[in-house]
Structures are given as C-alpha cells and as structure tokens.
Amino acid sequence: MIIKVLTENRTSKEGFIPEHGLSLYIEVNGKKILFDMGKSDAFAKNAELLGVDLTEIDFAVLSHGHYDHGGGLKEFLKINDKSPVYVSRYAFGEHYADNSARFIGVDKSLKENERLIFAGDYLTISDGFELFSFNDRERPFKTEAFALTAKIDGEFAEDDFRHEQYLMINENGRKILISGCSHKGILNIMEWTKPDVLVGGFHFFKVDTDGGKSEFLDNAARVLSGYGTSYYTCHCTGEVQFDYLKTKMNNLEYISCGDIAEI
C-alpha cells in the first residue's frame, strides 16, 4: 500500500500547500482511492506535485460531514467526471463548532449529485474494501465532543458523529483502517476493529497537557500500544499531543502534507 498525503495541517516539503484538513491518496489492491478532499482545492494542487492524476481515481470516500474534509468535494467532482463518492447518509447534516456558533458542514448544494453513494451503517464497496459507521455500537470508552454540535429536528445537541464512517481495507491478510478524525473515539474504534494498521487523526488536539502531563494521554498510549497495531496519525491529533504520545509509544508515526508512506 502506498499513501500520498495531499492535504494536512503542516508540511516540510517546498511548494506544497498545507491547510487545516485532510486528504489522502491511496494505492492498494489495484485501486486508486481518494479519502477526503481537505477544505479547499489545495488537495488538487498538491496532487499534481505528487504525480497523482485525480481523473484516474477509482472511488472516493468522505469520512464525515465537516468542511475540512469535504470542502474540496466540489473540486473533485469537477476534475473527475466518473468516479463514485461514498458518503454517509448523514454527511450533509447541520454540523457546528464552538457550541453552535459556527457552521462547519459540507456544501449542501452537492447533495443531489448523482455520483454520490449514500452509505448506512455498513457497506461493501468491493472485494477488500468495506465502510463502517458503528452507529449501532456501544462506546466502551467515554468520548468528548469538544463543543461540536449538530442541529437535529431544529434543535441543537451535542454531536454524536453519526455522519462519520471508516474505510477498512483488507490487503494480503492485513486489516488496514483509514479514519478521518475518529470522533467516535480512537479507543472505541480500535476496540471495534483491531486493525493491523490504522491511518488517521485521533482528535486529541484539545486534550490538555498542562505542566507536561496528561492522565488521558497516558491511558490512551497504554491502550493503543496494547493492540500491536502500527499507527500513522495526522491532522486533528495535535502536534503537542503527538509529541507527548510519541514518548510513550514506539508504534506511532506522523504523516504530513507531501509525505509518501509505504505501508
């Protein structure tokens, strides 16, 4: 498997455009996949620098209905005129941040595009590729919404992230899970899936590390290390939080815009 990071919060590569968002190009099992599209058209410009032809994508996946993952969806639909895009049936909901003060959803005008395929709790894309939402699962580990909300039936409520889905790839007996932000809790997701490799954000960037200590991250590192999984994280994990986890985990790497990872 090869992953090229088209969009991520930071970069060390000259000429690339970093932004708060995520977009991954994945080559595996003879398929070319686009997982998320960042918040703008930057993913497409960076794709050119990485030698990625977006017109050759076999299928795309939108991990959840936030602008920093789906803001580039319109651009992708314009560049690529044939590939299906798998989205949650809840992806175009009313999603907000800062306790409902700021809309962070995806452009609703795209909802009627005939290329979109709306997934429920589970969907087989093809042999070796599955989508899961786990909306029907209990969450053994407590999660924090961090002031993210959703408007349901006209009322604001803490977001339960029903619009988030995860791509499971089976390659030569390995289970590789691709997650956008892991809003349902990275520890819950690991308990549900137990993959050999996990790629994606942990959504720890608001976890307090005051005084250089964090009981939450200490526990997360202990639990995550117990699976024997290789982790490639990014975006919403947080730089300070990643550095903290890295001192306690030897199976954790960071991928940033412009990076190419052979997994």
N, C-alpha and C positions, 0 to 999 in steps of 0.2 A: 504494500500500500504506500502510495505517495500522497502527502498532503502539502498543498501550497497555500500559504496564508495570504489571502487577497486583501483582507481588511482586519485591523486590530488596533488597539489603543496606541501602540508605540511601534517604532521601527528603528533599526540601526543601519538600514540599507539606504544608500543615497538614491534620491529620485522617487522613492515611494511616498504615498500619501497616507499617513496614519489618521485614524479618527476613532472616536468612542463608538465602537461597534464591532461586528464580527462577520467575516465571510471566509469560507474555506472551500478550496477546490480539492477534490478527492479523486484519485485514480485507483480503482480496486476491482477485482473480478471482471476485468474487461470493460468496466463502465467509467464514465466521466461524470462526476456529480458536483453540483454546486450546493453547498449547505450554508444558507443565509446569504444576504446581499449587503450587509452594512447599512449605514444610514443615508448614503448618497450614491453618486456614480463613481466614487473613488475605487470601489472594488473592480470596476471595469478597466479603469486606467492602470491600476496595479497589475491586473491580469495580463495586460499587454507586456509589461516589463518582465513578467514571469513566463512568458511564452504560452499563455493559456488562451485558447480560442473558445470563447463563450458560445459561439454558434454550434460547437460540437458537443455541448453538454447533453447527456442522455436524459437526466432528470434533475430537478432541483427540489430542495426541501426548505421550508421556512420553519424554524424551530418554535417560534412563538410570535404573538402579535404585538411586538414592540418596535418602534421606529428604528432603533439602532441595529436591528437585524433584518427588518423588512423595508427600510426606506429606499433601498436600491431595487426593489422588486419591479417597479415600473420600467426602470432602465433595462433590466434583464429581459423583460417581455418584449422590449423594443429591439434589443440586439439579437435575441434568439426567438425565432418565429415558430418553433415546432415543439420544443421540449415541455413535458408536463411539469407542473409545480405542485408539490404536495404540501397542503396547509391544514392546520386544524380547523374543524368546523366552527371553532370559537375565535379564530385568529383575528377577525375583523370586529371584535367587540370593543366596548368603550373602556380603554385602559388609561390609567392616570398615574402620575407620580406626585410626590410632595403633598400627601394627604388630599388628593383630588384637585390640586391647584393647577396641574399641568398635564395636558393630553399627550400621551406618548404612544398612541396606537398607530396602525398602518392605514395608509390611504384607502378609504372605503370605496372610492370610485373603481378600484381594481377588482372588487369582489365578484363582479359579474363576468370577468374574463373567462372565456371557455377553456383556457388552458389549465385553470386551477382545478385540482382534485382535492376535495374536502375529506379529511380522514376523521374517523371516530376514535374509539379507544385503542383499536388495533387495525393495522392494515399491512398486508404483504404486498410490497411493490413488485418484486420478482424474486427469483431464487437467490438467496443470500442477503436480501435487503428487507427489513421489517421496520415499521413505525409503531411506537408505543406511546401512550399518553399516561397510563397508570392512574387515570382519574377514579378508577374503582378500587384502588388500593388504600389500605390504612397506612398512615405515615408513622412508623415507629419512632422516628426522631423528630423533635419539635422543629418547626421552621419559623422564620421571621420574614414578614412581608416588606419590612423597611419602608414603610409609608407608601407602598404601591397599592392602588385600589382599582376597582372595576365598577362600572355602573351597570346594574342588572335590574331590569324592570323599573327603570327610572330612579333607582336608589343606589347610593354609593356604599360599597362594602369592601372590606379587605380582600385583595385579590387572592383567589385560591389557585390561580395559574392553570385553570382547566384548558387554556389555549396553548399550553406547552407540550411539545412532543419530542421524541428522541429517536434517532436512527440507529438501529442495530445492524451491523454488518458481520456476516459470517464468512471468514476467509481461511481456507485450509484448516478448519477445525478451531480457529481462533474467533472469539467474540470481541468485536470492537464497537464500542458505543460512542456515538457523537451527540453531544449535548450543547445547546446554545448557552444558557445561563444557569441551568439546574435550579430553577426557582422552587421546585418542589422539595429541594434539599438534596445536596450531593450524597449525604449519608443514606438517605432513603433510596435514592436512585441506585446506589451501589448495592444496597441490601436486596432490592428487587431484581437486579440484573446480573451482578457479579461477573462483569466482563474481564477479559484478559487485558484489554487496553481501553482507557477512557480518554476522550479528547473533548475539551470544552471548558467553559467557565464554571467556577464554584460559587459565585455570587457572595464572596466574603469581603468585598471591598469596604463595607461599612462596619465590619466587625472591629471592635475596639482592641487596640494593642497598647493601651496607655501604660507607660512605665516599662515597655518592652516585654509585657507579659499578657497572656490570654488563655484563660482556662478553656474557653470554647475551642480555640485553635489547637490547643494541646490535645483535647479529646478527639477533634476531627482528624488530626495527624495519626493518632493511635488507631482509630477505627479504619481509616483509609489504608494505612500500612498493613493492616491485618489481612487484606484480601490478596496480596501478591500481584496486584494489578499495576500496570505501567500507566502513569498519568501524564498527559500533555495538556497543560492548562493555559489560560489566556484571559483577556478582556475583563470580566467582572470579578475575577478572583482578587484583584488588587495587588499592587506592587509590594507594598509593605507587608501585606498578609502572605503573599507568596514567599517573600524573603524569610518570614517567620517560619512558615511550613517547611521550607527547604532545609532549615537547620535540624529538622526533626524527621524528615523523610528522604530516603535515598532512591525513591522511585518516582520522582516528580521533576518535570521539565517545563519550561515556559516557551511558548511559541508566539512570535510577534510578526507584524506585517512584513512581508517579503521573505519570510523563512520558508524553507523546504524541508519537510520531515519525512524520512523513510522509516516506516513503522513495521 
